[in-house]
Amino acid sequence: MLNLATERATLAKAERDIAEGEARIANQADLVGRLRATGQDIGMAEALLATLQGTLRQWQDHRDEILRTIARLEQESAPAGEEPGPGTTGGTQPL
């Protein structure tokens, strides 16, 4: 059974992973630029950059699924006819 607290903790980890992934991508893109500027082979560096970018997209998709799950759990736990309270995603948090 899914648990709202667990999903929120999972969301926090996903957000940290995404931020770290974005930093890795920025570093790798800088490296590719430096290698290109000095005329060095960039094939492997570009391949790694593409892999990092693909991984980031998967993490973002996973985060989006977590957000949908949280919204559903909040909706299920809200009393009939009420929307989730302030401070919750309520299914309206921008992605």
Secondary structure, 3 states (H helix, E strand, C coil): CCCHHHHHHHHHHHHHHHHHHHHHHHHHHHHHHHHHHCCCCCHHHHHHHHHHHHHHHHHHHHHHHHHHHHHHHHHHHCCCCCCCCCCCCCCCCCC
